[in-house]
């Protein structure tokens, strides 16, 4: 008796079902991609999103007010305060970078305009030939 399956494993009765499932899923995926890439779908999705955002606006505002009050009671910064602080720190960082660049330019000007230093008692003179 010869075994039709390689490796001597028994045949899988669900293999046909898996094949049918894969073909079905592929057909649905192709159909959905075609439908989602239409203008009508984009308009319908936009209308639903707009309706949701309009309906949820009062709830979001109420939640935001409650959150601000809770943060104030806990002595914690609100989102707007954290954003304002981040903007101020960014401005300070930019100013520090500008000051650093100016100091570098001033240092370069000082080094260029300084006369060469004559050897003094604290600086050893160059060794003479013959010594």
HELIX and SHEET records of a PDB file:
HELIX    1   1 UNK A    6  UNK A    8  5                                   3    
HELIX    2   2 UNK A   15  UNK A   36  1                                  22    
HELIX    3   3 UNK A   39  UNK A   73  1                                  35    
HELIX    4   4 UNK A   79  UNK A  113  1                                  35    
END                                                                             
